[in-house]
Amino acid sequence: MKQPPESTDVNPWTVSEGPLITVDYFYICAEVVVGILTILINVVILLVIVRYQRLHTHTNVYIRNLTAANIFVGLMIPPLAIITYLRLEMNLTSCLVVNSLINVFINISIMSLILLAVDTYFAVQHPFLYRRTLSKRRFLPVIIAVGWFVGACGGLVIPFAFQRDHANYRFCSYRRAIRLSYDVYIHGYGFILPALMAMLVLHLRICCAFRAANQRLVDNTAHHPVATKNQVVTRVRRKEVHMVKSLAVMFLVMALCFLPLLIINFVHYYDPDRHAKTTSEMTLVAVVLSHMNSFVNPLLYAVSKAPIRSAVGVWIYSCFFTERWVTTSASVCPIQNTRNEETSMELTETA
């Protein structure tokens, strides 16, 4: 089958010739804001999970891995994206490395989300098998390392096979360095679409398994007094609604962040004439949305989990609303008695 031709249009991901205009400043500011928010939110979640012993659970290992990957996203992707956008002068190899690193950290973040969804699925679908595997935490670093390795290979190694040939290459831009076919076949069909489909299937299976488990719990109360049974049914239904809402929001946010840029790349590749009608502003908005996933999704995971949400509240309160300052090697922060903080967190978690 004849492949669609590679487009030679001017890259909408780069600044046009001449002085910067308003759109350029807005894009650069948006990337900086996204990077700062990504670092702050993920650092807070990571510090809270590390700080409180009660949060050292099996699932939170994957959340900690997700926040660590997203911290790299916040540190690396905005500066690299801005370098690419401004078309700074560098050779082709350096430009390939710069642009490949953007894909590396995005792929690793996606792999971390998938690992977290798989862990949640096994915790709900196979609870007894899941409990038996809790004692085998030595395998967790291996699983996480495999996820990072797959993301790194897809983002750093493969783009060199899709590089463009330029005899006189001076200015770095994403599209002049990497062929559009990479974004379509490797990044699109290889990572984004499979990740979205996997998240959708896993979330649907989680909801079905959760509903079946709750139904068994309701059936066990058949011989209990009517008042007790009604209380159990109300509590179970409330948990089901909360679970469905949380999973639906997480999936929709991920789809909203990645699909716009993916659709633009597909249109650009398969129908260049239609792509000519899209504006560079639309592409820039889609690029920023794809980077926003790294702070929105971890925030949703933290908010949906009561222990992490309570711990973050206690930690923030201890940092800003206490009188005694304690300087540690890790941070300088006003911290009250740690034992009191943990007790407060436990009470909130129990409530």
N, C-alpha and C positions, 0 to 999 in steps of 0.2 A: 504494500500500500504506500502510496506517495505521501511523504511527510510534509506538513505545512512548512512553508518557507520561514526562515528566521527573519524577524523584522529588523530593519536597519533604521527605524525611526529614532529621533533624538530621545534619549532616555528621560522620562518624566521624573525620575528619582534624583536628578541633578539640577543644580542651579543653572539658569540660562546665562549666556555671555553678558558681561556688563556688571554694573553695580547691583548689590542686593536690593530686592524690592520687598514690599510688605509681606507677601506670601512666604518668602524665604525666612524672614525674621520669625513669623508665626510658627513655621515648621521647626526651626532650631529651638525656639523657646519651648515648644511642645515636647520635643525630645528631651530637653534638659529637665522639665517638670516630671515627665514620666520616669526618667532615670532616678531622680531624687525620691519620688514617692515609692518606687520599686525598692530602693535600698532601705529607706526608713521602715516601711511596713514589714518587709521580710526580716530585717535585722531585729526588730522588736519581737516578732513571733519566734525567731530562732533563739534569742536570748531568754525569753520566757520559758520555752520548752527545755532549754539546757539548765536553767536556774532551779526549777521546781522538780523535785524528785518524783512527785505524783504524775508528772507528765511524761516520764520516761517509759512510755508504752510502746508496744509493737507497731501500732499504726502511726504514732507520732515520729517514729524513725523515718518513715516515708515523707511525712510533712516536713521534718527537718531537712531531708534531702531536697525536697521541692524548694524550700526557702533558700537553701544554699545555692542551688542552681539559679534561682531568680536574682540573688544578690549579684552573681556574675553577670546576669543579663543587665541589671541596672548599672553596673560599673563599666561594662564593655560596649554594649550595643549603642547607646546614645552617642558617645564620642565617635565610634567607628562609623555610624550612620551619618553623622554630621560631616566627617572627613570625606566620605563618599559623595555626599550631596554637594559639598563645596568644590569638588573636582581638584583636589590638591595634586601637585606634581609628584609622581613616583613611577617606578617601573612596573611592568605588568605582573611580575611575581609578587612584589610587595602588595600591589592592589588586590591580587587574588587572595592573598593571606588575610588582608583586612576584611574583604567581603565574605570570605569563607567563615571567619570567626563569628560574624553576625548569625549565619545559619547554624553554626555549632551550638551556640548557647540557646537559641530558640528550639532546636531539636532536642537538646538535653532537658529543657523545661517541659517540652511535650512528653518525653519519655517518663519524666518524674510524675506527671499527672496520670499517665496510664498505669504506672506501678502503684500509685495510691488508689486508683479505682479498682485494680485487681485485688489489692489487699482488702479493701472494703467488701468486695464481692465474696471472697473466701470467708471473711469473718461472719457474713450474714448467711451465705448459702451452705457452708460447711463448718459450723461453729465448733464441733468436737475435734475435727481434723485441725482446725485453726488453733485451738488451745494446745494441741500436742506439738505443733510447730513453734509455739512461743518459746520453748526451751532450746530451740536451735537457732539462736540469733547469730551464730557465727556465719550463717549463710546469707544474712542480710547485706553485709558489705559486698559480697560477690554479686548478688542480684542488682544492687545499685550500681556497681562498677560496670556491669554488662550494659545497663541502660545508658550510662555516660559514654561507654565505648561506641555503642551503636549510633548515638547522636553525634559524637565527634567524627566518626567515619563518614556519616552522611553529609556532614557540613563542611569538613575540612579536606578530606581526601577526594571525594567524588567531583567537586567543582573543578578540579584541575583537569579532569577528562572532558569538561564542557567549556573550557576556556576558548576565547576568541583568539585568532591569530592577527596580531598587529605588528607590523615591522617597525613603525615609528610610534610607539606608545609613550605618551608623556603624562596625561592627566587621568587620575583614577576616578572611574565611575562604575557603578555596579553592572549596568547593562553592557557597557563596552568591554568589561572583563569576563563576564560569565554569560553563557548563552541562555536564552529564554527557555530552551528545552530542559535545562536543569530545574528551573522553578516549576515547570509543568510536570515532568515525569518523576523526578527524584523528590523534590520538596512537596509537590502537590499530591501526586498519586502514591508516593512512597511514604510520606510522613503525615501530612495534614488530614487528608481524607481517611486513611486507615485509623488515625488517632480519633477523629470525630466518630467514625462508625464504631470503633471499640468502646469509646466512652458511652455512646448511645445504647449499645447492646448491654454493656455491663450495668449501666444505671437502670435499665428496664428489668434486668434479671435481679438486681438488688431490691427493687421495689416489689417484685413478685415474691421473692423469698421472704422479705420482711413482712409482707401481708400474710403469707402462709403461716409464718411463725406466730404472728399475732392472732390469727384465727384459731390456731391450736390452743393458745392461751385463753381465748374467750370460751372455747369448747370445754376446757377444764373447769370452768366456773359454772357449768350448767346446773349443778346440784347445790350451788351456793344461794344464799338469800338474794332476792331480786335487787335490793339496794346495792349489795356488794357487786353483783354482776353488772349492774348499770355503771357503777364507778369504773370497773375494769374496762368495759366497752368504751366508755368515754375517753379514758386515758389512752387506750390502744389506738382509737381513731385519731386522736390528737397527734400521737407520735407518727402515725402513717401520713397524715397531711403534712407534718413538718418535714418528714423524710422526702416525700415526693417534691415538695416545693424546693427544698435545698438542692436536690439532684438536678431538677429541671433548670433552676437558675444557673447552676455551675455549668451545665452543658450549653445552655443558650448563650452565656457569656463567652465561653470558649469559641462557639460557632460565630458569634458576632465579631469577635476579635480577628479570627483568621480567614473566614470565608470571603469578605470583601476583596482583600488583596489577591486571594486565590482566584476568584471570579475574574478580576481584571487581568491577571496573567493568562488565564485560559482564553479570554476573549482576544487578548493581544496575540496569542499564539495561533489560534484556530480561525480567527476572523479579524485580520488587521484593519480592514476597512471600517468595521464597526468600532474598533478600538480607537480609531482616529477621532471619533466623536466624544470620547472621554477626555476630561480635562486633567491637567497635571495636579490640580488641587485635590481631585478625587483620589488620585493615586497616593498623594502624600497623607491624606486622612486615613486611607487604608493601611499604610505603613505604620503610622502612629498607633492605630487600633491593634495591629498585630503585636506591638511592643507592650501595650497596656495590659495584656493578659497576664503578664508576670507579676503584677501587683494586685489585680482585681481578683483572680482566682484564689491565691493564698489568703486574701482578706476574707473571702466567702467561706473558705474552709475553717478559718479561725473563728469567725462569727457563728458558724453553724455548730461548733463544738463547745458545749458549756464549760468544760474544764479549762480549755485554752482561753475562752472569752473571760472567764472569771479571773484567771491568772494574769491576763493582760491588764484588767482593771485594777487588780491589787498592785501590780508592779508600777503602773502609771501613778496611782495614788501615792505609793511610797516614794516616788521620785519627785513629786511636785507639792505634796501636802504634808510633809513632815518637817520637824524643826531641826533634827540632828543630822549632820552631814558625816558620812563615812566614806573615806577614800580607800578604794581597793585597787589591786593591780589591773583588774579588768576594766573598771569604769570609775568615774567620779560622779556619784549620784546620791541624793539624800535618801537614805534607806533607814527605815525603822527596824525594829527587831525582826530578824528573819523568821524566827519561830512564830511571832504574831502574824506575819504576812501569810505563812503557810496555813496557820489555823484559820485565818479569815478566808483564804481560798477554799479550804476544805468545807467550811460552813456554807459558803456560797454555792459550791459544787453540789453539796448535799441537798440544798434547797432547790 
